[in-house]
Amino acid sequence: MPKAPSTLPPPLPADAPDTGALPASYEAGLQELERLVNELESGQMPLDQLLVSYQRGAALLTFCRDKLQAVEDQIKVLDAGSLKAWSAE
C-alpha cells in the first residue's frame, strides 16, 4: 500500500531556529526582551515554550546589542573618533 504524503512541514535545521520578525525599534525589542525574561523567570512556562522563548530572547538580545553598537559607532564618528565625558555646566 503506498504511503500517504505527509501534511507536516519539514523540520527546521537545528542551527536555524525560527525566531520571528525582529522588532521595529530598539525600544520595542527591549520591551519584548524584558517580558520574555519575566516569563522565563516565573518558572511557569512549559518546556517546549521555554526553548522557543529562549531562542527568541537570544535573537532579541543580538538585535538590541547591534542597535546599540550602531549608535555608539555613529557617536564616535560625530565626535571625530574620541568620546568626551559629559560635564554639567
N, C-alpha and C positions, 0 to 999 in steps of 0.2 A: 504494500500500500504506500503511495507517495506521501511524503511528509508535507504538511500544510505550511505555507510560508509564515514566518514569524511576523507578528504585528508590532513587536517591540523595536525601538530604535537601537542601533548598535551602541555598545557601551563606549563611553569617552575614554581616551587614553589616560592612564594613571597620572601622567605628568602634565595634563592639560585639563584641570577641573573647570567646569562652567561656573564662573563666579558672578555672572550677570553683568549688566551695563554699569559702567563707572558713573559716579555722581557728576552733576553739572558743575559743582564748585567744591573748593576745599572745605568750606563750612558745612555743606551737605554731607560730604564724606566723613568729616569728623563727627557730626551728629549721628550718622548711621553707625559708625565705629563704636561710639560710646554706648549706643543702645545695644549693640551686639555684645560688648564686653559685659554689660549689666546682665543680659540674658545668660551668657555663658557662666558668669559667676554665681548665678542663682542656683545652679545645680538641678534645675527642674526640666531641662531640655532632654528629649530622647536622644539616644546615642547617634542615630543616623543624622538627625538635625544638627547635633553638636559638630560633627565633622564638616557638614556643609557650611555652618556658620563660622567655623574656624577658618575655612578656606576663603570665605567672603571677607572676613576680618583681615586676613593676610593681604588680600588684594587691595582693600581699602587703606591699610597701613602703607603699602607701597605707593598708592596713589597720592596720599597726603604727604608723604616724605618727598616725592617727586615735585609736587606743587611748591612745598616749602623751599626745596633746593633751587627751583627755577627763580623764585622771588629773591632768594639770597644772591644768586648769580647776577640778577638784574641790579640789585643794590650795589654790588661790588663794581659793576660797570659804571653806574652813576657816580659812585664815589672815587672813580679813577683807580680802582683796584685796592683801595685801603679803607676799611671800615673805621669810622670815627666814633668815639664814645660820645653819647648824648649827654649834655650838661644843661641843667635848668638855669635859666638866666634870671 
